[in-house]
């Protein structure tokens, strides 16, 4: 308690804590932005695929375009009026502080609606991911959702495994700041080390290994021996002696790597975020209550279904999506990571652990580690509950007036629409507080265009606020906390603040009256009222018999000393956490920049398509590709001959610069000559680029290629990562980013 009351204290700990709070707020805000951008990229991935194949109607193209619009700079004229702000503030306070409503709503909505609701719940309503009250309320909501899931699921085997709104909820929870931070600290080094070995091929699927063997024979011998089949069944491939000889050492290497990953995961148990462990605890508790005959192994399987399937494995399979690696894993690395994830998942599955027959040789890994993993999954559940802390947090929240959430109009309208749709289930009685508030707000307005969907800072407060005295009595009666207990805790907290402000007063033996007197008579205007107040508190506590002046208030002095020692340790922890979270924040920002550049690439391509559509069918043969460098208004070109008809560039880039930025992924240019190599890029027509490779001192380029934006996007859609230019290979995604930055941003 005293550790958090550093508002008026100016020691090193207080400054570090304030920096930490600011950083956590930034991570929370940026996580929400990333979640929204990822959702846009997922939506656009599929739509751009259709555009590439020319299979999208014009009205759908407008819908795609709307996803690419950004908000203008913030101003205050988009805020609702005061009456609306108050109504929304009452409604969202109730939703935040009584999680059962959202818990029921999450079970009622469809899969199509869940992502939008989760954005509001995970990143807005409970968006402060490091604030204990919001985190505990969110976990309370999870408990309600999980309890209902256990009640309604008839098949034990399908619990938490199907793709449902509840499972999507659990996955989204793991993507919040604390989960991301843990995954990065635990897995990043392991996966990056693996990615360094690009040529390490650990494919163990006999069919694919057989194909490798065929390719090698054709390459080395110029063809296959007569009668040697090019393609065979899985059984025939698995029985082939050469295939078996290729697979055997790979399995051993794979098991060694899997053991290394598992050891890292098990040894990191103390770093697993509290919320993740608490959800594991609820899964175990609910399973034991609902299925009393369930074996320990079956219970561990359910916990593992959440911890591995929903949390750890997705980060292993797609580390770039979790910001654990800088680039995109190559084919070999991707295969290895997928096999590792399957092996870890098999540890958490029931005895029929290998769905694919080719995974059976990895069963020794499962057998050797089954008990060890079950112990780990059970130990994950060994965390304390937070109910008493939550009640104190709720009490504190009602006694202050500065609870705020940052929320967009569309989040408000969407939530309101879902509440109205399901109000009969959520609040069946006319006197239910939720029904009263929803009725007062009235029908949900329609969604606003993306450009107008600017966030507002919404103050939350209770419509039915209990007097503080009543809350105190309620808190005391429910938790056996007396008025004297609260007085004692507050006095201890004030003494700690005084000593932190005047450190030399901490010398032993500690005299509390002298401390209070020194603060009350100091020149610090903030300390004076504290000194006077705590002196009066000492007198009250003495009269109540809680502390004794004859033993120099030994108990209180002892606890103050312990708290100060704890704060000394806390300072080191805060500084460590600061360093860790600064790294996480940088990674989140980098990922956001990647998503923005991806959306910029889509925007350029979409401009091409929309301009072609707007030119009319009669002119289709005369149409000119347009896009990067063209301004679009109402799907018509804003004719600026000097821009759209004029060659742009060439722009010059050195080999070293492009290699450093990751645009050049592989190079055959000797290191001694790289300083003499440079590339130029020009754009004779929007959407068309000429890339030339030059050697310094020569007039003509060594190599020149004509590149279309469509081709690059198509390669990206088909997950082709490299563009081969004979002497160098370019990273497709980084090349797209370079073209977007060079040609699009220059012409805005």
N, C-alpha and C positions, 0 to 999 in steps of 0.2 A: 504493500500500500504506500509506504513512504517512498519506495523506489520510484513510484510513478508521479509523485507530487513534487515535480521539479520546476513548476511554472515560475516560481519566484526565486529559485536558487540559481546561482551562476558559477558553480564549480565545473570541473572538467567533465564529470559524469553527466551533469545536466545538459551541457553543450552537446556531448556525444549522443545523449538520448534524444535531444531535439533533432539533431541531424538524422538519427535513425528513423524517427517518426516521419520526417519529411520524405526520406527515401522510400519508406514503406508506402506512404500515400502515393508517391510517384509510380511505384510498382503496381499498386492496385489500379490506378487510373490507366496506366499503359497496358496492363493485362486485359482490361475491358476493350481498349482500342484494338489490340491484337485479336481478341476473340471475334470482334465485329468484322475486322478485315479478313480473317481466316474464313468466316462464313461467306463473305462476298467472293473470295477467291474460289471456294468450293462451288458456289452457285455459277460463277463465270467459267470455271474449268469446263463444265459440261456444255454450257451454252456456246463457248468459243469453239468447242469441238464440232458442234452443229454448223456454226458459221463457216468453218473451214470446209465443210462438206456442202456448203450452200443449201442448207436444209432448214432455214429459219425464216419465218414470216417477218414483215417489216415491223408490225406492232410488237413482236417479241424482241426485235432489235432495240426498240425504244425502251423496253423494260430493262434490257441489259445495260443500255446507256445510263439509265437512272441509277444503277448500282455504282456508277463511276463518278457521280457528282459528289463534290466535297462541299462542306459547309463554308460559308463566308466567315470573315472574322467575327468574333463574338461581340454582341452589344446587348443592351438590356431590353430593347423594345419587343423581343419575342416572348417575354415573360407573360403568363396569364395574369388576370387582374387579382387584386388582394383577396376577394371572396373565394375565387377558384383556388388560389394558392393555399388558403386555409383549409378548404375542403380536401384538396389532394394531400396536404400535410397530415390531416387527421386520419385519412384513409391509409396512407402508407406507413404511418406510425403503428396503426393497429395491425397491419399485415406483417410489419417487421417484428413487433413485440409479441405477437401471438402466432407462432409459426404453423400452428395446426391448419390454418386456412390455406396457406400456400402448399402445405403437404397434401391436402385433399385435392387441391387444384392440379397439382402435378400428376396425380393419378387419373384425373378426369380428361386431361387434354390429349389430343392425338399426337402421333410421332411428328407429323408435319408442323404442329404448333409448339412443340417442346423447346426447340432451339431459341426461339424468340423469348419465351417465358424464362428459360434458363439464363439468358443474357441479363434480364431484369433482376432475377433472384440472386445469381452468383456474383454479378459484377456491379449491381446498383443497390438493391435492397440490403444486401450483406456485402457490399463492395469493399469495405475496409478490412482487407484480408488478414491484418495483424492486430485487430482490435478485439479483445477477448469477448466483449458482450455480443458483438455481431457474429463472431465465429461460433460461440456457444448457442446462440439462437438458431443459426443455420444448422448446426449439428442436431439440435432438438427437432428441427423439421425433418432431417434425415431419419431420425429415430421413428417418427410418425410414419414416414413413407415406407421404411423397411418393415415396420410392424404390420402395416396393411398388406404389403407384398407377401409376407409370410402367411398371413391369414387367408389370402385369396388364391395362393398357388397350390394346386392339387398335387402336382408332380414334384417331388423333392429334387429330382435330377435337373429340372429346368430352372430352379431358383437362381436368380441373379445372372443367368447366362444368356437368356434371350435378349434381343435388341428391343427394349421397351423404353418408355419415357424414364422409368426409374433407373435403368442401367445407363442411359444417356446422362442422367443427372449425376450419377456416381463418377462417370468418366469426366464430365465437365468440372466437377469439384476438384479432381486431381490436377487440373490444368491451372488452378489458382497459384498465386505467388509461392507459398510455402512448398507445395508439391513440386513445382518447377525447380525451385532452389535445391531441394533434396536430390532430384534426379540428376541435375547438373553436377553437383558435388560428388555424387556416387558413381555415375556412369560415364561422364564426359571423357575422362582420361582413358578408361578401359576401351571405349569404342574408338577414340582417336588413335590409340595404339594399334588397334586391329586394322583401321583404315590405311595405316601406313604401309601395310603388306598387301598392296593392290593385286599382286600375282598369286596370293594364297587362295587356291581353289579347293574348297572343302565340300563340293557337291557330292551327295551320297545317294541321290535318286538314281537307281540303275538305268532307267531309260535315258536320262540326260547324260549320264557317264558314258553310256553306249554311243550316244551321238558324238560326244567328245572323241571317243576312240575312232569312230568312222571318219570324222574330220581330220584327225591326225594322220590316219592311214592314207587318206586322199592327198594330203599335203606332202607327206614324205615319200609315198610310193607312186603318186600320180593317178591313183585310182584304187578300187577295191578288188581283192582277189576274186576270181570267177566263182560264182555261187554264194558269195558272202552277202547276206541280206543287209540292205541299207537301213531298214526299220524292222523292229521286232516287238513282241509283247513284253510287258514288264517282267513276267516270269522268265522268259528266255534271256532277257538282258541280265536279270539277277543271277542266272545260272552260268553266265559266261565267265570263264576263269580270269580273263584279262580284266574284265569289269570288277570282279571281286578283288583282284590284286590292287587295282587303283583305289577302291573304296576303303580297304582295310586300314591303311595308315591314316586316311582322312578321318575315320571314326575315332581313332586314338587321339589325334590332334584336337578334334571337335570336343571330345569329353574333357580333355585337359583345359581347354578354354572355358567350357561350361562350368567346370569346377572352380576356376578362377573367378568368374562372374558371380557364382553363387556365394563364394566366400566373402566377396566384397559386399554383397547384399546383406548377408547374415551379420557381418561385422558392423554394419551401419545402422543397426536397430535403434541406437540412441538418437540418431539423426532423423528418423522417420517422423514426419510432422504429427503432432498430437491428434489432429482431426482424422487423419488416415487411420491411426491406431485405434481411435475411439470408435470409428465405423466398424473396424474389424471386431472390436469388443461387442458391439451390438449384434453383429451377425452371429457370433458365438452364443451370446445370451439368448437371442430369439430362437436359434436352432435348438438349443437345449430345452427351451420351454415348449416349442411347437412340436418338436420331434424328439421326445424323451428317449426313444430307443436308438437314436442316431449314434453311430460309433464315433470315437475320437477322430478316426481317419476321415469319415464323412464330413465332420465339422471342419476339419482342417482344409478339406477340399473346397468347401464353400468360402472360407476365408481367403484361400489361395486364388479362388475365382475372381475375387475383388482385387487383391493385392497384386497378383501377377497379371491376370488377364486384362483388368481395367486400368492398372496403374503403371507397372514396370515394363511389361512386354511391348506396349505400343511405342514407348520411347526407345526400346532396343531395335524394333523393326524399322521405325522411321525416325531416326535420331535428328534429322534435319528439321522435322516439323516441331521437335521439342527443343530446338536451339542448342543441341548438345555438340554439334559439329558444324564446321564452316561450310563445307561443300556437300555434294550429294554423293553417297556411297556408290562405288562402282558395282558392276554385276557380281563379281566374286564376293565382295564384302557384304552386299545385300543378301546374297544366298546364305552366307555364314550367320549373319545376324538373325535371319528368319529361322534358321535351324536351331540357333541358341534359344530363341524365344519359345519354340516348340518344346525343346527339352525342359526348360524351366516350367512351362505350363503343364507338361506331363507329370512333374513332381506334385502338382496340386490336383491332378485328376484322379478319378477312381481307378481301380485295378486295370480296367481296359485302357491303359495309358497310351498306346500307340495306334492312332487311327490309320496312319499310312504304314504299309508293311515295311517300307524302306527305313522307317524310324526304329524298328524293333532292335537292330544292333546297338542302339543307344540306351537300351533298357538297363545295362549295368550302372550307368550314371544315376538312373532313377532309383534302382535298388539300393545303391550305396548311400544315397542322400535322403531317402524318404523320411526316416525317423528324425534326422537332423533338421530337415525342412519343416516337418510337423511341429517340432519343438519351437522353432523360430516363429511359425505362424501363431502358435499359442502365446508365446512371449509378447508378440505384437499387441495382444489384447490386454496385457497387464498395465493399464494406465488408470489413474484415479478419475472418478466422475467429477463433473464441474457444477453440479446443481446448486450447491451452497454459494459458490463463487458467482454463478449466474444471477441468483436472487439479489446478491449484494450489488452486482452490476446494474440490474434492472432498477433497484432502489436509487442508485447513483444517477442513472439515466433520467429518472423522473424528477430528480431534484435539480437537474441542470437544464438549460434551455437552448443548447447549441448542437443538437443532433441534426445533421444535414446529410442529404444524399444528392449526388449529381445525377440527374435523370433527364432523358429526352422526352419531348411531347409524345412521340410514337410509342415509347415504352409505357408511358402513362395510359395512353388510349388503348393499347393492346391489352394491358393488364385489366383495365376497366371493362373492356369488351368480354374478356374471358370470365371475369367475375359475374357480369350480368348474365352471361350464357349459362352459368352453373350455380346461380345464387340459390336456387331451390334446394340444392344439396349442401352448399356451403353454409347457408344461414336460413334454415326453414321457418323460423319464427319471425313475426313482425317486429318483435322487441330485440332481436339480435343486433348487437352493435354494428356488425359488418353490413347487414341489410340496411340499417338506418343510414349509414354513410354512403353506400352505393346508391341508394334512392335519392339522397340529397344531391349527389354529383350529377345525376341524370344520365341520359344516353351517351355512349362513348362517341366523341367526334371522329370523323374519318382520319386516316393516316395522312400526314402532311408530306410534301415532297422532301427528298433527302436534303436539299439545300436549306430548307427551313427547319430541319430537325435538329436544332441546336440545344445543347444541354442547358438545364436550368438548375440552380442550387435551391433545393426544396427543403425548408426547415420542417422537421417532424415534431409534432407534439400531440399529447393525448387529449381527446375530447372529454374523456371521463377521468380526469386526473384526480387521484386520491390526495387528500391533504398529507403533507409530509409526516405529521405526527401519527396519522393512521398507518402510513406505510411503515414507520418505525415500529409501531406496535405489532403490525402483521409480521414484519421481519423477525422481531424478537420471539413472538409466540411460535412461529413455524420452525425456527432454527435454534431455540433455546438460547438466543443471544439477548443479554439484558442491556438496559440503558447504561449501566456501569461498564459493560464490556466495550460498548461503542465509545464511551468517554475515554477509557483506558487506551484503546487503539488510536484515537485521535490525538491524545496527549503524546503518545510515543512518536507518532508521525511528525508532530510539530517540533518536538525536541530534536529529531533527526534533521529536520530542515534548518533549525537554528544552528546546529553544529556544522552542517555543510556550508552555511553562509559565513560562520566565524570558526574556522577549523581549530584555532588554538584553544578554544574552550573545551576540546575533547580530552584534555589531559586528565589523568587519573590522580586521586580518586574523583569521580564525577559528582558534583554537587548540583542537584537539579534546581534548587531555589536560586543558587548563584547564576546558573545558566539563564533562567527565566528573567532574573533581575538585569543581567548584562544585555539581554535582547531588548527588554522593556525600556532601558535607558540609553540605548545605542543611538547613533545619529542616522541609522538606516530606517527610513520611514516605513518600509515594509516589515521590518523585524519588530518594531515597537508594539504594534497590536498583537503580534504573536506572543511576545514575551508576557504582556499583561494577561492575555487569554489563558496561556498555559499555566501561569502562576495560580489563577483562580481554579483551573482544572485540578491541579495538585491538591489544593485545599479540599475540593469536593471529593476527590478519590480517597483522601485521608479520612474524611468524615464518614465515608461509606465503608471504611475498613478494607478497601481493596489494596492499598499500599500503606506502609508504616514509616513515619519519619524517623523513628528510633533506630531503624536499621539502615538509615540513609536511602530509603526507597530501593532496596537491593534488587528486588525482582524487576522493577521497571528499568533501573540502570543496566542490569544484565541484558535485558532484551534490546535496549537502545544500542549497547555495545555490539551485540550480535548483529543487529541490523546494519550498523556502520561497517562491520567486517564484511557482511554480505554485499553491501554496496561497493566495497573495494573490489571484491571478486566480480561483481556485476559490471564494473567499469571495463575490466579486461574482456568480459563476454560481449559487452556492447560494441567495443572496438573491433573484436573478431567478427561479430555479426555484420557490422558496417562494411568491413572489407568483403565479406562473402556476398552481401546483398548488392554492393556496388557492381560486382562482377555480373550478378544476375540481371541487374537493371540494364547494364550495357548490352547484354545478350538480347534482352527483350526489345531494346531500341533497335539493335541490328536486325532482328527478325521483322520488326515493324517496317523498317526501311526496305527490306527484301519484299514484303507484301505490297508496299506502296509501289515499288518498281514493277512488280508483277501486274498490278492494276493499271499502271501507266502503259505497259506493253499492250494489254488488252484494249485500252482506250485507243491507242494508235491503230490497232487492227480494226476495231469497230468503226472508226472513222472511215477507213477504206471501204468497208462493206456498205455502210449507210450512204456514202456518197455515190457509190455505184447504183444502189437501189433508187436514190433520188434522181439519177440522171435519166431514168425512163427507159423502157424496153426498146423503143425505136432507135435509141442511140447506143445500144449495148456494144456494138462493134467498135464504136469510136471512143468508148469510155476510157478514161485514163485512171490508172491506179492513184488513189490519194490517201493520205493518212498523216504520217508524221510530218509536221510542218504546215498542215492545213487547218485553218480555223473553221469550225462548223457551226452554223446557226440554222435551226429548224431543218436539219438534214439537207441543207444546200451550201455549196461552197461560197465562202466569203471571198470573192474574186480579188486576189491581190497578185497580179502577174509577176511582180518582182519576187514573190515568195514561191508560188506554186509552180511557175514555169522555169525558174532560174535554178541552175545547178548549185547545190549547197556543198560547201567544202572545197577542196579536200581538207580534212582535219588530220593532224599528224600525231602519232603516239609512238613512243619508244618501246622497244621489246621489253626492257626492264620494267617500265611502268605497267604495261599490260600483264606481265608475268606476276608482278607484285600484287596487282588488283585481282588476280585469278581469272582474267579474261583468257590469257594463254594458259591452258591446262597442261599441255605437254609440248616439248620442243626438241627438235633434232639439231638445232643450231648449236655448234660448239660454243662453250662458255666464253672463249676468248674473242668470238666474233659477234656476240650478242649486242655489244655496245655500238656496233655499226649497222644494226638492223632496226628498221622502223616500219610502221604500217601507216598508210593513209586511207581514210574512208571519206567517200563523197556520195552524194545522193542526187543523181540526174533527174529522177522523178520521185515524188513522195511515195514511200513504201518500197523503193528500189535503191540498193546500195552497191557501190563498187569498192571492194577491199583490195588494196595493193600492198605487196610485200616488197620493200626496197632495201638495197644495200648501199650504204652511204658512199657517194662518189660516182655511182653509176647513173646514167641518164634514164634508162628504162627499168621498170619494176621487174623483179625476179619472177613474180607471180601475180596474177590478177584474176579475181573472180567476181561474178555478178550475183548478187544475193537479194532475194525477195523476203520481205517481212513475213509473208504467208508461210514460206518454207521454214523459216526459223520457228514460228509458232507451232507449225505442224510437227517439227522434230521434238519440240518441248512436249506437245500433247502425247507423242508416242514414246516419251521418256528416253529419247536419244540425247545423250548428254554432251557429245563432242561433235564439232564441225571440223572435218579433216581438210587442212589446206596444204597438204603434202609435207612441208617442212615444219609446220606447227599445227597444233590442234587447239581450237577455241572452245571454251565452255559455252554451251548454247544459252543458258540462263544469264550468265554474266555479259555475253555479247548483246543480248536483248537489252539488258540494263544500260550498257554503254551507248547503244544506238538511241535509246529513248532519251537518255540524259543529253547526248550530243545534239540530236536533231530536233527533239520535241521541245525541250525546255528553252532552247535558243530562240524559238519562234512563237513564244506566247505573247 
